[in-house]
């Protein structure tokens, strides 16, 4: 029993370490775009290999615990949530790399109206990520629900970014390449928010044993 508890603690610590690395990558990816900072971009690319390695390690550990320990109740929910959160974190690392790739392609040209509302969108997304991870650490259901509520606002902001970028491209065809790159950045930020929402949903499952996926009315 003591060995199982220690393994659960180790799984939790590795997941938290991966969470920190992913949060750092997302932050640096946005900085690389907003500040045209190639060093921040390279750090994100460097982090990707470690994030991928940790995903495999965490998945193997969680799967082994399920197979060998046959956990029940709260422990089973924690391991199940850990597997799902692990997958979301790995995808978030990939999305940070996607943003960096767009940032690098825009590194040597002036940006339009500075970046439309992408910095505001990035701030809100990073807040969602931070809150979802804090909710997991603290097992805070209320904080998790706060993340769910924020998702719609990010979706609306993404739509307004798209609309304004399209307007710029229609008025000045020379901005089309940059506009398309920025639309991809906005799309990746929106997907990051979706993954933060997934983590918040997993926290609610872990803490309260409720499944709120696809049931917006239960999020209130």
Residue frames relative to the residue before (quaternion, step in Angstrom):
aa qw qx qy qz dx dy dz
X 1.0000 0.0000 0.0000 0.0000 0.00 0.00 0.00
X 0.6516 0.5130 -0.3225 0.4564 3.56 0.98 -0.87
X 0.6246 0.5371 -0.3382 0.4550 3.58 1.01 -0.79
X 0.6470 0.5212 -0.3215 0.4543 3.59 0.94 -0.85
X 0.6459 0.5146 -0.3166 0.4666 3.60 0.94 -0.85
X 0.6537 0.5069 -0.3116 0.4676 3.57 0.97 -0.84
X 0.6400 0.5192 -0.3196 0.4676 3.58 1.02 -0.76
X 0.6344 0.5149 -0.3281 0.4742 3.58 1.01 -0.75
X 0.6462 0.5142 -0.3151 0.4677 3.58 0.97 -0.83
X 0.6502 0.5081 -0.3148 0.4690 3.56 1.01 -0.81
X 0.6225 0.5301 -0.3341 0.4690 3.58 1.00 -0.81
X 0.6565 0.5085 -0.3082 0.4642 3.58 0.91 -0.89
X 0.6787 0.4990 -0.3012 0.4467 3.60 0.87 -0.92
X 0.6563 0.4971 -0.3162 0.4714 3.60 1.00 -0.76
X 0.6365 0.5192 -0.3253 0.4685 3.57 1.03 -0.75
X 0.6538 0.4990 -0.3109 0.4764 3.59 1.00 -0.77
X 0.6289 0.5246 -0.3328 0.4674 3.58 1.03 -0.73
X 0.6522 0.4952 -0.3070 0.4850 3.57 0.98 -0.83
X 0.6090 0.5593 -0.3451 0.4440 3.58 1.02 -0.78
X 0.6655 0.5121 -0.2976 0.4543 3.57 0.92 -0.92
X 0.6541 0.5147 -0.3038 0.4637 3.55 1.01 -0.85
X 0.6558 0.5011 -0.3060 0.4744 3.57 0.98 -0.83
X 0.6459 0.5133 -0.3244 0.4626 3.59 0.90 -0.88
X 0.6368 0.5224 -0.3161 0.4707 3.58 1.02 -0.80
X 0.6608 0.5142 -0.3105 0.4500 3.60 0.94 -0.85
X 0.6408 0.5132 -0.3263 0.4686 3.57 0.96 -0.84
X 0.6504 0.5186 -0.3121 0.4590 3.58 0.92 -0.91
X 0.6952 0.4728 -0.2755 0.4661 3.59 0.86 -0.94
X 0.6128 0.5531 -0.3626 0.4325 3.60 1.04 -0.66
X 0.6598 0.4930 -0.3015 0.4803 3.58 1.01 -0.81
X 0.6335 0.5227 -0.3268 0.4676 3.58 1.01 -0.78
X 0.6334 0.5453 -0.3394 0.4316 3.58 0.95 -0.83
X 0.6721 0.4727 -0.2864 0.4928 3.58 1.11 -0.69
X 0.7305 0.4576 -0.2557 0.4377 3.58 0.69 -1.09
X 0.7833 0.3149 -0.1507 0.5143 3.60 1.01 -0.82
X 0.3655 -0.7427 0.4805 0.2895 3.60 1.30 0.05
X 0.3381 0.7633 -0.4619 0.2995 3.53 0.98 0.98
X 0.2806 -0.7981 0.5133 0.1444 3.57 -0.25 1.27
X 0.6073 0.5635 -0.3629 0.4266 3.60 1.10 -0.60
X 0.6250 0.5164 -0.3340 0.4808 3.59 1.04 -0.74
X 0.6373 0.5351 -0.3216 0.4518 3.56 0.99 -0.84
X 0.6755 0.4970 -0.2980 0.4559 3.56 0.89 -0.90
X 0.6127 0.5479 -0.3497 0.4495 3.58 1.08 -0.65
X 0.6302 0.5253 -0.3283 0.4682 3.58 1.04 -0.78
X 0.6596 0.5026 -0.3056 0.4679 3.57 0.93 -0.88
X 0.6369 0.5204 -0.3190 0.4709 3.58 1.10 -0.71
X 0.6534 0.5328 -0.3102 0.4394 3.59 1.01 -0.82
X 0.5706 0.6476 -0.3855 0.3263 3.57 1.06 -0.74
X 0.6594 0.5188 -0.3192 0.4406 3.59 0.88 -0.90
X 0.6639 0.4960 -0.3045 0.4696 3.59 0.99 -0.83
X 0.6284 0.5294 -0.3312 0.4638 3.59 1.02 -0.78
X 0.6588 0.5039 -0.3052 0.4679 3.58 0.94 -0.87
X 0.6476 0.5167 -0.3178 0.4611 3.58 0.99 -0.83
X 0.6724 0.4984 -0.2964 0.4600 3.56 0.95 -0.88
X 0.5984 0.5658 -0.3685 0.4313 3.59 1.04 -0.70
X 0.6640 0.4981 -0.3018 0.4690 3.58 0.93 -0.92
X 0.6517 0.5223 -0.3153 0.4507 3.58 0.92 -0.90
X 0.6855 0.4833 -0.2850 0.4640 3.59 0.85 -0.99
X 0.6454 0.5206 -0.3222 0.4567 3.57 0.94 -0.84
X 0.6543 0.5093 -0.3099 0.4653 3.58 0.95 -0.87
X 0.6615 0.5122 -0.3081 0.4529 3.58 0.93 -0.90
X 0.6835 0.4859 -0.2916 0.4601 3.58 0.86 -0.96
X 0.6488 0.5164 -0.3173 0.4603 3.58 0.97 -0.83
X 0.6483 0.5190 -0.3151 0.4595 3.57 1.00 -0.82
X 0.6431 0.5180 -0.3223 0.4628 3.58 1.01 -0.79
X 0.6404 0.5178 -0.3223 0.4667 3.58 1.01 -0.77
X 0.7138 0.4788 -0.2593 0.4405 3.54 0.90 -0.97
X 0.7845 0.3757 -0.1775 0.4603 3.57 0.86 -0.96
X 0.7614 0.3970 -0.2050 0.4698 3.59 1.04 -0.72
X 0.1762 -0.8139 0.5282 0.1661 3.59 1.22 -0.48
X 0.0129 0.8497 -0.5261 0.0327 3.61 0.71 1.10
X 0.2673 -0.7580 0.5794 0.1351 3.53 -1.27 0.52
X 0.8651 0.1876 -0.1048 0.4533 3.54 -1.40 0.29
X 0.8644 0.0116 0.0067 0.5026 3.58 -0.84 -1.05
X 0.6498 0.5190 -0.3241 0.4509 3.59 0.94 -0.83
X 0.6401 0.5167 -0.3217 0.4689 3.57 1.00 -0.78
X 0.6529 0.5056 -0.3142 0.4684 3.58 0.95 -0.84
X 0.6448 0.5237 -0.3318 0.4472 3.58 0.97 -0.80
X 0.6820 0.4793 -0.3027 0.4621 3.60 0.82 -0.91
X 0.6343 0.5226 -0.3265 0.4668 3.57 1.00 -0.80
X 0.6626 0.4913 -0.2979 0.4804 3.58 0.94 -0.89
X 0.6281 0.5505 -0.3356 0.4357 3.59 1.00 -0.81
X 0.6397 0.5222 -0.3243 0.4615 3.59 0.97 -0.84
X 0.6925 0.4732 -0.2820 0.4659 3.57 0.90 -0.92
X 0.6505 0.5037 -0.3169 0.4719 3.60 0.95 -0.83
X 0.6040 0.5670 -0.3403 0.4449 3.57 1.03 -0.79
X 0.6662 0.4951 -0.2928 0.4746 3.57 0.93 -0.89
X 0.6551 0.5037 -0.3165 0.4658 3.59 0.95 -0.84
X 0.6483 0.5227 -0.3248 0.4484 3.59 0.95 -0.81
X 0.6440 0.5157 -0.3300 0.4588 3.59 0.95 -0.79
X 0.6547 0.4983 -0.3108 0.4759 3.57 0.99 -0.82
X 0.6225 0.5339 -0.3414 0.4592 3.60 1.04 -0.69
X 0.6143 0.5326 -0.3386 0.4736 3.57 1.07 -0.69
X 0.6397 0.5196 -0.3157 0.4702 3.58 1.02 -0.81
X 0.6636 0.5095 -0.3052 0.4549 3.57 0.97 -0.86
X 0.6015 0.5376 -0.3527 0.4741 3.59 1.10 -0.65
X 0.6346 0.5118 -0.3220 0.4812 3.59 1.03 -0.78
X 0.6220 0.5430 -0.3414 0.4491 3.60 0.99 -0.79
X 0.6523 0.5049 -0.3120 0.4714 3.59 0.97 -0.86
X 0.6417 0.5307 -0.3156 0.4551 3.56 0.98 -0.85
X 0.6338 0.5309 -0.3379 0.4497 3.59 0.95 -0.80
X 0.6542 0.4805 -0.3071 0.4969 3.59 1.03 -0.75
X 0.6310 0.5376 -0.3339 0.4487 3.60 0.99 -0.81
X 0.6614 0.5082 -0.3106 0.4560 3.58 0.94 -0.84
X 0.6597 0.5038 -0.3150 0.4602 3.58 1.02 -0.70
X 0.7178 0.4060 -0.2359 0.5140 3.60 1.24 -0.44
X 0.3734 0.8024 -0.4242 0.1920 3.56 1.34 -0.11
X 0.8072 0.3178 -0.1310 0.4799 3.58 0.95 -0.85
X 0.6684 0.4349 -0.3359 0.5012 3.58 1.09 0.62
X 0.5585 -0.6106 0.4308 0.3601 3.61 -1.09 0.64
X 0.3749 -0.7450 0.5138 0.2011 3.54 -0.98 0.87
X 0.5266 -0.6513 0.4575 0.2987 3.54 -1.10 0.75
X 0.8998 -0.1161 0.0709 0.4146 3.54 -1.24 0.73
X 0.3219 -0.8232 0.1121 0.4541 3.09 1.27 1.17
X 0.8684 -0.1691 0.0294 0.4653 3.48 -0.43 1.40
X 0.4843 -0.6592 0.4481 0.3607 3.61 1.18 0.44
X 0.7368 -0.3666 0.2825 0.4929 3.65 -0.80 -0.97
X 0.3055 0.7870 -0.4943 0.2072 3.58 1.20 0.34
X 0.6408 0.5127 -0.3623 0.4419 3.68 0.88 -0.71
X 0.6347 0.5134 -0.3293 0.4745 3.61 1.01 -0.78
X 0.6451 0.5124 -0.3127 0.4727 3.56 0.95 -0.88
X 0.6505 0.5214 -0.3138 0.4544 3.59 0.96 -0.88
X 0.6322 0.5324 -0.3340 0.4531 3.60 0.98 -0.82
X 0.6799 0.4878 -0.2937 0.4620 3.58 0.91 -0.92
X 0.6436 0.5170 -0.3229 0.4628 3.57 1.00 -0.79
X 0.6632 0.4968 -0.3097 0.4663 3.58 0.91 -0.89
X 0.6112 0.5336 -0.3463 0.4708 3.59 1.09 -0.65
X 0.6396 0.5183 -0.3216 0.4678 3.60 0.99 -0.81
X 0.6495 0.5158 -0.3186 0.4589 3.57 0.94 -0.89
X 0.6706 0.5051 -0.2979 0.4543 3.56 0.87 -0.98
X 0.6775 0.4897 -0.2941 0.4634 3.59 0.92 -0.90
X 0.6483 0.5161 -0.3366 0.4472 3.60 0.95 -0.78
X 0.6746 0.4781 -0.2922 0.4807 3.58 1.00 -0.81
X 0.6249 0.5135 -0.3367 0.4822 3.60 1.05 -0.72
X 0.6259 0.5378 -0.3373 0.4530 3.59 1.02 -0.77
X 0.6415 0.5153 -0.3181 0.4709 3.57 1.05 -0.77
X 0.6664 0.5088 -0.3041 0.4523 3.58 0.88 -0.97
X 0.7765 0.3620 -0.1695 0.4871 3.57 0.87 -1.03
X 0.3222 -0.7449 0.5023 0.2983 3.59 1.32 -0.22
X 0.3134 0.7749 -0.4656 0.2907 3.52 1.01 0.99
X 0.2767 -0.7986 0.5156 0.1406 3.58 -0.22 1.28
X 0.6377 0.5396 -0.3340 0.4367 3.58 0.99 -0.79
X 0.6504 0.5001 -0.3108 0.4798 3.58 0.98 -0.81
X 0.6225 0.5359 -0.3337 0.4626 3.57 1.05 -0.74
X 0.6618 0.4958 -0.3105 0.4689 3.59 0.94 -0.83
X 0.5908 0.5676 -0.3583 0.4478 3.58 1.12 -0.62
X 0.6239 0.5295 -0.3303 0.4704 3.58 1.08 -0.73
X 0.6447 0.5342 -0.3268 0.4384 3.59 0.91 -0.88
X 0.6538 0.5167 -0.3084 0.4587 3.57 0.98 -0.85
X 0.6615 0.5409 -0.3025 0.4224 3.60 1.04 -0.77
X 0.5492 0.6632 -0.3918 0.3242 3.58 1.12 -0.56
X 0.6491 0.5298 -0.3233 0.4399 3.59 0.93 -0.84
X 0.6363 0.5323 -0.3295 0.4508 3.59 1.01 -0.78
X 0.6459 0.5056 -0.3190 0.4748 3.58 1.02 -0.75
X 0.6237 0.5355 -0.3360 0.4597 3.59 1.01 -0.78
X 0.6610 0.5020 -0.3022 0.4688 3.58 0.95 -0.88
X 0.6520 0.5130 -0.3124 0.4628 3.57 0.97 -0.83
X 0.6175 0.5348 -0.3389 0.4666 3.57 1.03 -0.75
X 0.6452 0.5256 -0.3170 0.4550 3.58 0.96 -0.83
X 0.6698 0.4887 -0.3051 0.4684 3.58 0.97 -0.82
X 0.6035 0.5418 -0.3499 0.4689 3.60 1.12 -0.66
X 0.6367 0.5262 -0.3197 0.4643 3.57 0.94 -0.90
X 0.6677 0.5188 -0.3035 0.4392 3.58 0.84 -1.01
X 0.6968 0.4682 -0.2825 0.4641 3.58 0.86 -0.93
X 0.6381 0.5206 -0.3331 0.4592 3.58 0.98 -0.75
X 0.6357 0.5197 -0.3249 0.4694 3.58 0.97 -0.82
X 0.6298 0.5345 -0.3275 0.4588 3.58 1.02 -0.80
X 0.6421 0.5153 -0.3136 0.4730 3.59 0.98 -0.86
X 0.6915 0.4890 -0.2876 0.4473 3.57 0.84 -0.95
X 0.6339 0.5242 -0.3297 0.4633 3.58 1.09 -0.67
X 0.6910 0.4743 -0.2792 0.4686 3.59 1.03 -0.78
X 0.8108 0.0891 -0.0100 0.5784 3.57 1.02 -0.76
X 0.3187 -0.7912 0.4909 0.1774 3.60 -0.16 1.27
X 0.5777 0.5984 -0.3880 0.3971 3.62 1.13 -0.44
X 0.6676 0.5013 -0.3043 0.4586 3.59 1.22 -0.37
X 0.4021 0.7594 -0.4552 0.2331 3.59 1.27 -0.09
X 0.6745 0.4939 -0.3213 0.4449 3.62 0.78 -0.95
X 0.6743 0.4802 -0.2954 0.4770 3.57 0.91 -0.91
X 0.6402 0.5408 -0.3253 0.4380 3.56 0.98 -0.84
X 0.6547 0.5020 -0.3138 0.4700 3.58 0.95 -0.85
X 0.6361 0.5222 -0.3334 0.4599 3.60 0.97 -0.80
X 0.6837 0.4802 -0.2889 0.4673 3.58 0.94 -0.87
X 0.5962 0.5426 -0.3625 0.4677 3.59 1.13 -0.57
X 0.6394 0.5073 -0.3251 0.4776 3.58 1.04 -0.73
X 0.6110 0.5357 -0.3503 0.4657 3.59 1.06 -0.72
X 0.6622 0.5041 -0.3052 0.4628 3.58 0.89 -0.95
X 0.6455 0.5215 -0.3169 0.4592 3.56 0.99 -0.83
X 0.6646 0.4919 -0.3088 0.4701 3.59 0.95 -0.80
X 0.6161 0.5248 -0.3423 0.4773 3.59 1.07 -0.66
X 0.6359 0.5235 -0.3256 0.4643 3.57 0.99 -0.82
X 0.6664 0.4896 -0.3025 0.4741 3.58 0.98 -0.82
X 0.5910 0.5464 -0.3649 0.4680 3.60 1.10 -0.60
X 0.6389 0.5146 -0.3212 0.4730 3.57 1.01 -0.82
X 0.6238 0.5380 -0.3380 0.4552 3.59 1.03 -0.76
X 0.6738 0.4807 -0.3018 0.4731 3.59 0.96 -0.81
X 0.6034 0.5303 -0.3556 0.4777 3.60 1.08 -0.65
X 0.6284 0.5284 -0.3181 0.4741 3.56 1.09 -0.77
X 0.6204 0.5407 -0.3360 0.4580 3.57 1.00 -0.81
X 0.6575 0.5057 -0.3087 0.4654 3.58 0.94 -0.91
X 0.6381 0.5208 -0.3272 0.4632 3.59 0.98 -0.84
X 0.6381 0.5149 -0.3260 0.4706 3.59 1.01 -0.78
X 0.6481 0.5125 -0.3163 0.4661 3.57 1.03 -0.78
X 0.6100 0.5404 -0.3458 0.4650 3.58 1.10 -0.67
X 0.6501 0.5046 -0.3207 0.4690 3.60 0.95 -0.81
X 0.6290 0.5144 -0.3292 0.4811 3.57 1.07 -0.73
X 0.6653 0.5126 -0.2986 0.4532 3.57 0.95 -0.89
X 0.7536 0.4227 -0.2156 0.4550 3.57 0.80 -1.06
X 0.8266 0.2297 -0.0777 0.5079 3.56 0.86 -0.99
X 0.4299 -0.7218 0.4516 0.3004 3.58 1.24 -0.15
X 0.5460 0.6031 -0.4040 0.4184 3.60 1.20 0.51
X 0.2721 -0.7427 0.5933 0.1494 3.54 -1.15 0.73
X 0.0779 -0.8379 0.5402 0.0052 3.59 -0.38 1.24
X 0.3661 0.7349 -0.4993 0.2767 3.60 1.19 0.19
X 0.8593 0.1123 -0.1147 0.4857 3.55 -1.08 0.90
X 0.6789 0.4351 -0.2943 0.5130 3.60 1.25 0.25
X 0.1606 -0.8457 0.5019 0.0840 3.55 0.44 1.25
X 0.6322 0.5622 -0.3542 0.3985 3.58 1.00 -0.72
X 0.6600 0.5058 -0.3202 0.4539 3.61 1.11 -0.47
X 0.5640 0.6185 -0.3851 0.3886 3.58 1.26 -0.14
X 0.5446 0.6539 -0.4028 0.3369 3.56 1.16 -0.52
